[in-house]
């Protein structure tokens, strides 16, 4: 077995219509804010207003269901934010599961390409069965395959279908299970093995098979030969690894994610403060330190005084405006936000929003190539999924602690 037998595999909801897979740092990426002090404070406010359900800790079977429902409601009361990742994540010789229970993705598209085809022309940051990271955009080779679910394919415009047809690679439509479709395509290529990947530490990337050890050994050999790090993605972006010398080009990933997120936090607060009657001290505190639980609680109390319905109306207007800027091709990418920060240049998102009323949304045919990528709004990155898990643990722990305090005998 050698490099010819190692496949790059990616599950996604973003179809690379032009044959290029882009990291979220290079697209106008939006996602609802989560796991922040503002989201925690808003959660508390919505509970106080009776908009979120109380969790009955004596009924464990209902905890997960109610928590999911509450999260969906909270999501409706949160502004858009963004994330930053200059890398595209892949798995090797199979589809990576979404969690340690080995639950496989229900995404609508899979992309397969050969490691041999990308090893020289792409910047491979880390080579790991479940977390192979490539920095920057990846132009698919003529050996690549794009698999699209039938339901998703039928939603594409004729222009998008025509663009896919013209790509110098294989595009096919599948029905049923995504993992099965990926495995069948790998076997059909007659150069790859179809492995079952696992996030369980003891499996070391792969569920044991007749070929899994050989695949793992081949990956390690390639990484050593090419001097490529073998580090899980979370350890790459947090710098918690022993191969930092090989990861110099991505050392600022975590810092950049904070900068991009802070840009949207402050933009939303400025939009809100210009349209709500909020005390100047509370405004200043929120803009100065949005990570403060006390300041965010004060802000949500002020929102409550103005009226939660008024807040929701302004929030919906703001989120809709960001969607319109994205459709017009005017919304800055996370990388553009980082660049502006480094160059001390100001991106005035509020002014851009105010200009929308003067210039109705018109999406040019040039921008239509990104219409599939617009779905990045709903695409969860591995990092954001980890953040969501942390957020859920924090919130559930907080609520359980509050419940326990209420039951203390005085």
C-alpha positions as a Markdown table, in Angstrom:
| # | Residue | x | y | z |
|---|---|---|---|---|
| 1 | Unk | 0.0 | 0.0 | 0.0 |
| 2 | Unk | 1.3 | 3.5 | -0.8 |
| 3 | Unk | 0.1 | 7.1 | -1.3 |
| 4 | Unk | -2.0 | 6.1 | -4.4 |
| 5 | Unk | -4.3 | 4.1 | -2.0 |
| 6 | Unk | -5.1 | 7.0 | 0.4 |
| 7 | Unk | -8.2 | 9.0 | -0.3 |
| 8 | Unk | -9.3 | 12.4 | 1.0 |
| 9 | Unk | -12.9 | 12.4 | 2.0 |
| 10 | Unk | -15.1 | 15.3 | 3.1 |
| 11 | Unk | -18.8 | 15.4 | 4.0 |
| 12 | Unk | -20.5 | 18.8 | 3.6 |
| 13 | Unk | -23.6 | 20.7 | 2.7 |
| 14 | Unk | -21.7 | 23.1 | 0.5 |
| 15 | Unk | -21.4 | 21.8 | -3.0 |
| 16 | Unk | -18.2 | 23.0 | -4.8 |
| 17 | Unk | -20.0 | 24.1 | -7.9 |
| 18 | Unk | -16.7 | 25.5 | -9.4 |
| 19 | Unk | -14.6 | 22.5 | -8.4 |
| 20 | Unk | -12.9 | 24.4 | -5.5 |
| 21 | Unk | -13.4 | 23.6 | -1.8 |
| 22 | Unk | -13.0 | 26.7 | 0.3 |
| 23 | Unk | -12.3 | 27.1 | 4.0 |
| 24 | Unk | -14.9 | 29.2 | 5.8 |
| 25 | Unk | -12.3 | 32.0 | 6.2 |
| 26 | Unk | -12.7 | 32.6 | 2.5 |
| 27 | Unk | -16.5 | 32.7 | 2.2 |
| 28 | Unk | -19.0 | 35.2 | 3.7 |
| 29 | Unk | -19.7 | 32.8 | 6.6 |
| 30 | Unk | -22.6 | 33.4 | 9.0 |
| 31 | Unk | -23.7 | 31.4 | 12.0 |
| 32 | Unk | -25.9 | 32.2 | 15.0 |
| 33 | Unk | -23.9 | 33.3 | 18.1 |
| 34 | Unk | -23.6 | 30.6 | 20.7 |
| 35 | Unk | -21.6 | 29.7 | 23.7 |
| 36 | Unk | -21.0 | 33.4 | 24.7 |
| 37 | Unk | -21.9 | 35.3 | 27.9 |
| 38 | Unk | -24.5 | 37.2 | 25.9 |
| 39 | Unk | -26.2 | 33.9 | 24.8 |
| 40 | Unk | -26.1 | 32.7 | 28.4 |
| 41 | Unk | -27.6 | 36.0 | 29.7 |
| 42 | Unk | -30.3 | 35.9 | 26.9 |
| 43 | Unk | -31.1 | 32.3 | 27.9 |
| 44 | Unk | -31.7 | 33.4 | 31.5 |
| 45 | Unk | -33.9 | 36.3 | 30.3 |
| 46 | Unk | -36.0 | 34.0 | 28.1 |
| 47 | Unk | -36.4 | 31.6 | 31.0 |
| 48 | Unk | -37.6 | 34.4 | 33.2 |
| 49 | Unk | -40.1 | 35.5 | 30.5 |
| 50 | Unk | -41.4 | 31.9 | 30.3 |
| 51 | Unk | -40.3 | 31.7 | 26.6 |
| 52 | Unk | -38.0 | 28.8 | 27.5 |
| 53 | Unk | -39.2 | 25.7 | 29.3 |
| 54 | Unk | -37.9 | 24.8 | 32.8 |
| 55 | Unk | -36.0 | 21.5 | 32.9 |
| 56 | Unk | -37.3 | 19.0 | 35.4 |
| 57 | Unk | -34.2 | 17.2 | 36.7 |
| 58 | Unk | -36.3 | 14.4 | 38.2 |
| 59 | Unk | -37.3 | 13.3 | 34.6 |
| 60 | Unk | -34.0 | 12.4 | 32.9 |
| 61 | Unk | -35.8 | 11.1 | 29.8 |
| 62 | Unk | -37.1 | 14.6 | 29.1 |
| 63 | Unk | -33.9 | 16.6 | 29.7 |
| 64 | Unk | -32.4 | 16.1 | 26.3 |
| 65 | Unk | -35.7 | 16.8 | 24.5 |
| 66 | Unk | -36.4 | 20.0 | 26.4 |
| 67 | Unk | -32.8 | 21.2 | 26.1 |
| 68 | Unk | -33.0 | 20.7 | 22.3 |
| 69 | Unk | -36.2 | 22.6 | 22.1 |
| 70 | Unk | -34.8 | 25.4 | 24.3 |
| 71 | Unk | -31.7 | 25.7 | 22.2 |
| 72 | Unk | -33.8 | 26.0 | 19.0 |
| 73 | Unk | -35.8 | 28.8 | 20.6 |
| 74 | Unk | -32.7 | 30.6 | 21.9 |
| 75 | Unk | -31.2 | 30.4 | 18.5 |
| 76 | Unk | -34.1 | 32.5 | 17.2 |
| 77 | Unk | -33.1 | 35.3 | 19.7 |
| 78 | Unk | -29.5 | 35.4 | 18.8 |
| 79 | Unk | -27.7 | 37.5 | 16.2 |
| 80 | Unk | -25.5 | 36.2 | 13.4 |
| 81 | Unk | -21.8 | 35.9 | 14.2 |
| 82 | Unk | -19.1 | 34.1 | 12.3 |
| 83 | Unk | -16.2 | 31.7 | 12.8 |
| 84 | Unk | -12.7 | 31.4 | 11.4 |
| 85 | Unk | -10.9 | 28.4 | 10.0 |
| 86 | Unk | -8.3 | 28.8 | 7.2 |
| 87 | Unk | -8.2 | 25.0 | 6.8 |
| 88 | Unk | -10.4 | 22.5 | 5.1 |
| 89 | Unk | -10.9 | 19.3 | 7.1 |
| 90 | Unk | -10.9 | 15.9 | 5.5 |
| 91 | Unk | -10.9 | 12.3 | 6.6 |
| 92 | Unk | -8.9 | 9.5 | 5.0 |
| 93 | Unk | -10.4 | 6.4 | 3.3 |
| 94 | Unk | -13.8 | 6.9 | 4.8 |
| 95 | Unk | -16.4 | 9.2 | 6.2 |
| 96 | Unk | -15.6 | 10.6 | 9.7 |
| 97 | Unk | -18.4 | 10.2 | 12.2 |
| 98 | Unk | -19.9 | 13.3 | 13.9 |
| 99 | Unk | -19.3 | 12.2 | 17.5 |
| 100 | Unk | -17.6 | 9.5 | 19.7 |
| 101 | Unk | -20.7 | 7.4 | 19.4 |
| 102 | Unk | -19.8 | 7.0 | 15.7 |
| 103 | Unk | -23.0 | 8.6 | 14.5 |
| 104 | Unk | -22.5 | 9.3 | 10.8 |
| 105 | Unk | -23.4 | 12.5 | 9.0 |
| 106 | Unk | -26.7 | 13.3 | 7.3 |
| 107 | Unk | -25.0 | 15.9 | 5.1 |
| 108 | Unk | -26.1 | 16.0 | 1.5 |
| 109 | Unk | -22.7 | 16.0 | -0.3 |
| 110 | Unk | -19.4 | 14.1 | -0.2 |
| 111 | Unk | -16.2 | 15.0 | -1.9 |
| 112 | Unk | -13.4 | 12.4 | -2.6 |
| 113 | Unk | -10.0 | 13.1 | -4.1 |
| 114 | Unk | -6.6 | 11.3 | -4.0 |
| 115 | Unk | -4.0 | 12.3 | -1.5 |
| 116 | Unk | -1.4 | 11.7 | -4.3 |
| 117 | Unk | -3.2 | 14.4 | -6.4 |
| 118 | Unk | -3.2 | 17.0 | -3.6 |
| 119 | Unk | 0.1 | 16.3 | -1.7 |
| 120 | Unk | 2.2 | 18.6 | -3.8 |
| 121 | Unk | -0.2 | 21.3 | -5.0 |
| 122 | Unk | -2.0 | 21.8 | -1.6 |
| 123 | Unk | -0.6 | 22.9 | 1.8 |
| 124 | Unk | -1.4 | 19.9 | 4.0 |
| 125 | Unk | -1.1 | 21.0 | 7.6 |
| 126 | Unk | -1.8 | 17.8 | 9.4 |
| 127 | Unk | -2.3 | 14.2 | 8.2 |
| 128 | Unk | -4.6 | 12.2 | 10.5 |
| 129 | Unk | -7.3 | 9.7 | 9.6 |
| 130 | Unk | -10.1 | 11.7 | 11.1 |
| 131 | Unk | -8.7 | 15.2 | 11.0 |
| 132 | Unk | -6.5 | 15.9 | 7.9 |
| 133 | Unk | -6.3 | 19.6 | 7.5 |
| 134 | Unk | -5.4 | 21.5 | 4.3 |
| 135 | Unk | -4.8 | 25.2 | 4.5 |
| 136 | Unk | -6.5 | 27.4 | 2.0 |
| 137 | Unk | -8.8 | 26.5 | -1.0 |
| 138 | Unk | -8.5 | 23.1 | -2.5 |
| 139 | Unk | -8.8 | 22.8 | -6.3 |
| 140 | Unk | -10.1 | 19.3 | -7.0 |
| 141 | Unk | -8.2 | 17.1 | -9.4 |
| 142 | Unk | -9.6 | 15.3 | -12.4 |
| 143 | Unk | -9.6 | 12.1 | -10.2 |
| 144 | Unk | -12.0 | 13.6 | -7.8 |
| 145 | Unk | -15.7 | 12.7 | -7.2 |
| 146 | Unk | -18.5 | 14.8 | -6.0 |
| 147 | Unk | -21.5 | 12.8 | -4.6 |
| 148 | Unk | -24.8 | 14.7 | -4.2 |
| 149 | Unk | -28.0 | 13.3 | -2.7 |
| 150 | Unk | -30.9 | 13.1 | -5.1 |
| 151 | Unk | -33.0 | 15.4 | -2.9 |
| 152 | Unk | -30.3 | 18.0 | -2.8 |
| 153 | Unk | -29.5 | 17.8 | -6.5 |
| 154 | Unk | -33.1 | 18.5 | -7.4 |
| 155 | Unk | -33.0 | 21.8 | -5.6 |
| 156 | Unk | -30.0 | 23.1 | -7.6 |
| 157 | Unk | -30.7 | 25.6 | -10.4 |
| 158 | Unk | -30.1 | 24.6 | -14.0 |
| 159 | Unk | -27.1 | 27.0 | -14.0 |
| 160 | Unk | -25.6 | 25.2 | -11.1 |
| 161 | Unk | -26.2 | 21.8 | -12.7 |
| 162 | Unk | -24.6 | 23.0 | -15.9 |
| 163 | Unk | -21.5 | 24.2 | -14.1 |
| 164 | Unk | -21.2 | 20.8 | -12.4 |
| 165 | Unk | -21.5 | 19.0 | -15.7 |
| 166 | Unk | -18.6 | 21.0 | -17.1 |
| 167 | Unk | -16.2 | 20.1 | -14.3 |
| 168 | Unk | -13.3 | 17.8 | -15.3 |
| 169 | Unk | -14.2 | 15.3 | -12.6 |
| 170 | Unk | -16.9 | 12.8 | -11.6 |
| 171 | Unk | -20.2 | 14.1 | -10.4 |
| 172 | Unk | -22.8 | 11.5 | -9.4 |
| 173 | Unk | -26.2 | 11.5 | -7.6 |
| 174 | Unk | -26.9 | 9.0 | -4.8 |
| 175 | Unk | -30.0 | 7.9 | -2.9 |
| 176 | Unk | -30.0 | 6.6 | 0.7 |
| 177 | Unk | -27.1 | 6.6 | 3.2 |
| 178 | Unk | -24.1 | 9.0 | 2.7 |
| 179 | Unk | -21.6 | 6.6 | 4.3 |
| 180 | Unk | -22.7 | 3.8 | 2.0 |
| 181 | Unk | -22.4 | 6.0 | -1.0 |
| 182 | Unk | -18.9 | 7.1 | 0.0 |
| 183 | Unk | -17.8 | 3.5 | 0.6 |
| 184 | Unk | -19.2 | 2.3 | -2.7 |
| 185 | Unk | -17.4 | 5.2 | -4.6 |
| 186 | Unk | -14.1 | 4.4 | -2.8 |
| 187 | Unk | -14.3 | 0.7 | -3.8 |
| 188 | Unk | -15.4 | 1.6 | -7.4 |
| 189 | Unk | -12.2 | 3.7 | -7.8 |
| 190 | Unk | -10.3 | 0.4 | -7.5 |
| 191 | Unk | -7.4 | 2.1 | -5.6 |
| 192 | Unk | -8.8 | 2.8 | -2.1 |
| 193 | Unk | -10.0 | 0.7 | 0.8 |
| 194 | Unk | -13.2 | 1.7 | 2.4 |
| 195 | Unk | -12.6 | 2.0 | 6.1 |
| 196 | Unk | -14.9 | 2.8 | 9.0 |
| 197 | Unk | -13.5 | 5.7 | 11.0 |
| 198 | Unk | -13.9 | 6.3 | 14.7 |
| 199 | Unk | -13.4 | 9.2 | 17.1 |
| 200 | Unk | -12.9 | 6.8 | 20.0 |
| 201 | Unk | -9.3 | 7.2 | 21.4 |
| 202 | Unk | -8.8 | 3.5 | 21.6 |
| 203 | Unk | -9.5 | 3.0 | 17.9 |
| 204 | Unk | -6.8 | 5.3 | 16.8 |
| 205 | Unk | -8.8 | 6.6 | 13.9 |
| 206 | Unk | -10.2 | 3.3 | 12.4 |
| 207 | Unk | -12.4 | 0.5 | 13.5 |
| 208 | Unk | -10.3 | -2.6 | 13.2 |
| 209 | Unk | -10.5 | -4.2 | 9.7 |
| 210 | Unk | -8.2 | -6.4 | 7.5 |
| 211 | Unk | -6.7 | -3.3 | 6.0 |
| 212 | Unk | -7.0 | -0.6 | 8.7 |
| 213 | Unk | -3.5 | -1.2 | 10.2 |
| 214 | Unk | -1.9 | -1.0 | 6.7 |
| 215 | Unk | -3.8 | 2.2 | 6.0 |
| 216 | Unk | -2.7 | 3.7 | 9.3 |
| 217 | Unk | 0.9 | 2.7 | 8.8 |
| 218 | Unk | 0.9 | 4.2 | 5.2 |
| 219 | Unk | -0.4 | 7.5 | 6.5 |
| 220 | Unk | 2.3 | 7.7 | 9.2 |
| 221 | Unk | 5.0 | 6.9 | 6.6 |
| 222 | Unk | 3.8 | 9.6 | 4.3 |
| 223 | Unk | 3.6 | 12.1 | 7.1 |
| 224 | Unk | 7.2 | 11.3 | 8.2 |
| 225 | Unk | 8.5 | 11.4 | 4.6 |
| 226 | Unk | 6.8 | 14.8 | 3.8 |
| 227 | Unk | 7.5 | 16.3 | 7.3 |
| 228 | Unk | 3.8 | 16.8 | 7.9 |
| 229 | Unk | 2.4 | 17.0 | 11.4 |
| 230 | Unk | 0.0 | 14.4 | 12.8 |
| 231 | Unk | -2.2 | 16.4 | 15.1 |
| 232 | Unk | -5.9 | 16.4 | 15.7 |
| 233 | Unk | -7.6 | 19.6 | 14.5 |
| 234 | Unk | -8.6 | 20.9 | 18.0 |
| 235 | Unk | -4.9 | 20.6 | 19.0 |
| 236 | Unk | -3.8 | 22.4 | 15.9 |
| 237 | Unk | -6.0 | 25.5 | 16.5 |
| 238 | Unk | -5.3 | 25.6 | 20.2 |
| 239 | Unk | -1.5 | 25.0 | 19.9 |
| 240 | Unk | -1.8 | 22.0 | 22.3 |
| 241 | Unk | 0.7 | 19.7 | 20.6 |
| 242 | Unk | 4.4 | 18.8 | 20.2 |
| 243 | Unk | 4.7 | 19.7 | 16.5 |
| 244 | Unk | 4.4 | 23.5 | 16.6 |
| 245 | Unk | 7.4 | 23.9 | 14.3 |
| 246 | Unk | 5.4 | 22.2 | 11.5 |
| 247 | Unk | 2.3 | 24.4 | 12.2 |
| 248 | Unk | 3.7 | 27.9 | 12.0 |
| 249 | Unk | 1.3 | 28.9 | 9.2 |
| 250 | Unk | -1.8 | 28.2 | 11.3 |
| 251 | Unk | -0.6 | 29.3 | 14.7 |
| 252 | Unk | -3.0 | 32.3 | 14.8 |
| 253 | Unk | -6.2 | 30.3 | 14.0 |
| 254 | Unk | -7.7 | 30.6 | 17.5 |
| 255 | Unk | -6.7 | 34.3 | 17.8 |
| 256 | Unk | -8.3 | 35.0 | 14.5 |
| 257 | Unk | -11.5 | 33.3 | 15.4 |
| 258 | Unk | -11.8 | 35.6 | 18.4 |
| 259 | Unk | -11.1 | 38.7 | 16.3 |
| 260 | Unk | -13.7 | 37.7 | 13.7 |
| 261 | Unk | -16.3 | 36.9 | 16.4 |
| 262 | Unk | -15.7 | 40.1 | 18.3 |
| 263 | Unk | -16.2 | 42.1 | 15.1 |
| 264 | Unk | -19.8 | 40.8 | 14.8 |
| 265 | Unk | -20.5 | 41.1 | 18.5 |
| 266 | Unk | -19.7 | 44.8 | 18.5 |
| 267 | Unk | -21.5 | 45.4 | 15.2 |
| 268 | Unk | -24.7 | 43.9 | 16.6 |
| 269 | Unk | -24.5 | 45.9 | 19.8 |
| 270 | Unk | -23.9 | 49.2 | 17.9 |
| 271 | Unk | -26.9 | 48.4 | 15.7 |
| 272 | Unk | -29.0 | 47.6 | 18.8 |
| 273 | Unk | -27.9 | 50.6 | 20.8 |
| 274 | Unk | -28.7 | 53.0 | 18.1 |
| 275 | Unk | -32.3 | 51.8 | 18.1 |
| 276 | Unk | -33.0 | 51.0 | 21.8 |
| 277 | Unk | -33.1 | 53.3 | 24.8 |
| 278 | Unk | -30.3 | 51.8 | 26.8 |
| 279 | Unk | -28.2 | 53.5 | 29.5 |
| 280 | Unk | -24.9 | 54.9 | 28.3 |
| 281 | Unk | -22.9 | 53.0 | 31.0 |
| 282 | Unk | -24.4 | 49.7 | 30.0 |
| 283 | Unk | -23.6 | 50.4 | 26.4 |
| 284 | Unk | -20.0 | 51.2 | 27.1 |
| 285 | Unk | -19.5 | 48.2 | 29.3 |
| 286 | Unk | -21.0 | 45.8 | 26.7 |
| 287 | Unk | -18.8 | 47.2 | 23.9 |
| 288 | Unk | -15.7 | 47.3 | 26.1 |
| 289 | Unk | -16.0 | 43.8 | 27.6 |
| 290 | Unk | -18.7 | 41.5 | 26.0 |
| 291 | Unk | -17.1 | 38.5 | 27.7 |
| 292 | Unk | -18.3 | 39.8 | 31.1 |
| 293 | Unk | -21.2 | 37.8 | 32.5 |
| 294 | Unk | -22.2 | 40.8 | 34.7 |
| 295 | Unk | -22.2 | 43.3 | 31.8 |
| 296 | Unk | -24.2 | 40.9 | 29.6 |
| 297 | Unk | -26.7 | 40.3 | 32.4 |
| 298 | Unk | -27.1 | 44.1 | 32.7 |
| 299 | Unk | -27.6 | 44.4 | 29.0 |
| 300 | Unk | -30.3 | 41.8 | 28.9 |
| 301 | Unk | -32.1 | 43.5 | 31.8 |
| 302 | Unk | -32.0 | 46.7 | 29.7 |
| 303 | Unk | -33.4 | 44.7 | 26.8 |
| 304 | Unk | -36.2 | 43.4 | 29.0 |
| 305 | Unk | -37.1 | 47.0 | 30.0 |
| 306 | Unk | -37.3 | 48.0 | 26.3 |
| 307 | Unk | -39.4 | 44.9 | 25.6 |
| 308 | Unk | -38.4 | 41.5 | 24.3 |
| 309 | Unk | -40.7 | 41.8 | 21.3 |
| 310 | Unk | -39.0 | 45.1 | 20.3 |
| 311 | Unk | -35.6 | 43.4 | 20.6 |
| 312 | Unk | -36.7 | 40.4 | 18.5 |
| 313 | Unk | -38.0 | 42.8 | 15.8 |
| 314 | Unk | -34.7 | 44.6 | 15.7 |
| 315 | Unk | -32.7 | 41.4 | 15.8 |
| 316 | Unk | -34.7 | 39.9 | 12.8 |
| 317 | Unk | -34.0 | 43.1 | 10.8 |
| 318 | Unk | -30.3 | 43.0 | 11.6 |
| 319 | Unk | -30.0 | 39.3 | 10.7 |
| 320 | Unk | -32.0 | 39.8 | 7.5 |
| 321 | Unk | -29.7 | 42.7 | 6.5 |
| 322 | Unk | -26.6 | 40.5 | 6.9 |
| 323 | Unk | -28.2 | 37.9 | 4.7 |
| 324 | Unk | -28.9 | 40.5 | 2.1 |
| 325 | Unk | -25.3 | 41.8 | 2.2 |
| 326 | Unk | -24.1 | 38.2 | 1.7 |
| 327 | Unk | -26.5 | 37.8 | -1.3 |
| 328 | Unk | -25.1 | 41.0 | -2.8 |
| 329 | Unk | -21.5 | 39.8 | -2.3 |
| 330 | Unk | -20.8 | 42.7 | 0.1 |
| 331 | Unk | -20.5 | 40.8 | 3.4 |
| 332 | Unk | -16.9 | 40.6 | 4.4 |
| 333 | Unk | -15.3 | 37.2 | 4.7 |
| 334 | Unk | -13.6 | 36.3 | 8.0 |
| 335 | Unk | -10.2 | 36.7 | 6.4 |
| 336 | Unk | -11.1 | 40.2 | 5.2 |
| 337 | Unk | -12.1 | 41.0 | 8.8 |
| 338 | Unk | -8.7 | 39.8 | 10.0 |
| 339 | Unk | -6.8 | 41.6 | 7.3 |
| 340 | Unk | -8.6 | 44.9 | 8.1 |
| 341 | Unk | -7.7 | 44.5 | 11.8 |
| 342 | Unk | -4.1 | 44.0 | 11.0 |
| 343 | Unk | -4.0 | 46.9 | 8.6 |
| 344 | Unk | -5.9 | 49.2 | 10.9 |
| 345 | Unk | -8.6 | 49.6 | 8.3 |
| 346 | Unk | -12.2 | 49.9 | 9.4 |
| 347 | Unk | -15.1 | 47.8 | 8.0 |
| 348 | Unk | -18.2 | 49.7 | 8.8 |
| 349 | Unk | -20.9 | 47.0 | 8.8 |
| 350 | Unk | -23.6 | 49.4 | 10.1 |
| 351 | Unk | -23.1 | 51.8 | 7.3 |
| 352 | Unk | -23.2 | 48.9 | 4.8 |
| 353 | Unk | -26.6 | 47.8 | 6.4 |
| 354 | Unk | -27.9 | 51.4 | 6.1 |
| 355 | Unk | -27.0 | 51.5 | 2.4 |
| 356 | Unk | -29.2 | 48.5 | 1.7 |
| 357 | Unk | -32.4 | 50.6 | 1.7 |
| 358 | Unk | -30.9 | 52.8 | -1.0 |
| 359 | Unk | -29.8 | 49.9 | -3.2 |
| 360 | Unk | -32.2 | 47.0 | -3.5 |
| 361 | Unk | -30.6 | 43.5 | -3.5 |
| 362 | Unk | -29.5 | 42.3 | -6.9 |
| 363 | Unk | -27.5 | 39.2 | -7.2 |
| 364 | Unk | -25.3 | 39.2 | -10.3 |
| 365 | Unk | -24.6 | 36.1 | -12.4 |
| 366 | Unk | -21.0 | 36.3 | -11.3 |
| 367 | Unk | -22.0 | 35.9 | -7.7 |
| 368 | Unk | -24.4 | 33.0 | -8.5 |
| 369 | Unk | -21.5 | 30.6 | -8.5 |
| 370 | Unk | -21.5 | 31.1 | -4.7 |
| 371 | Unk | -25.2 | 30.5 | -4.2 |
| 372 | Unk | -24.5 | 27.0 | -3.0 |
| 373 | Unk | -21.8 | 28.2 | -0.7 |
| 374 | Unk | -24.4 | 30.6 | 0.9 |
| 375 | Unk | -25.6 | 27.5 | 2.7 |
| 376 | Unk | -22.5 | 27.9 | 4.8 |
| 377 | Unk | -24.8 | 29.7 | 7.2 |
| 378 | Unk | -26.1 | 26.4 | 8.3 |
| 379 | Unk | -22.9 | 24.4 | 7.9 |
| 380 | Unk | -21.4 | 23.3 | 11.2 |
| 381 | Unk | -17.6 | 23.2 | 11.4 |
| 382 | Unk | -15.9 | 20.7 | 13.7 |
| 383 | Unk | -14.8 | 23.6 | 15.9 |
| 384 | Unk | -18.3 | 25.0 | 16.2 |
| 385 | Unk | -19.7 | 21.6 | 17.0 |
| 386 | Unk | -17.2 | 21.3 | 19.9 |
| 387 | Unk | -18.1 | 24.8 | 21.0 |
| 388 | Unk | -21.8 | 23.8 | 20.9 |
| 389 | Unk | -21.1 | 20.8 | 23.1 |
| 390 | Unk | -19.2 | 23.0 | 25.6 |
| 391 | Unk | -22.1 | 25.5 | 25.6 |
| 392 | Unk | -24.6 | 22.8 | 26.3 |
| 393 | Unk | -22.6 | 21.4 | 29.1 |
| 394 | Unk | -22.1 | 24.9 | 30.6 |
| 395 | Unk | -25.8 | 25.7 | 30.4 |
| 396 | Unk | -27.0 | 22.4 | 31.7 |
| 397 | Unk | -24.5 | 22.5 | 34.6 |
| 398 | Unk | -25.6 | 26.1 | 35.4 |
| 399 | Unk | -29.3 | 25.2 | 35.4 |
| 400 | Unk | -28.7 | 22.1 | 37.5 |
| 401 | Unk | -26.6 | 24.1 | 40.0 |
| 402 | Unk | -29.4 | 26.6 | 40.3 |
| 403 | Unk | -32.0 | 23.9 | 40.8 |
| 404 | Unk | -29.8 | 22.3 | 43.5 |
| 405 | Unk | -29.4 | 25.6 | 45.3 |
| 406 | Unk | -33.2 | 26.0 | 45.3 |
| 407 | Unk | -33.6 | 22.7 | 47.0 |
| 408 | Unk | -31.1 | 23.4 | 49.8 |
| 409 | Unk | -32.5 | 23.3 | 53.3 |
| 410 | Unk | -32.0 | 26.6 | 55.1 |
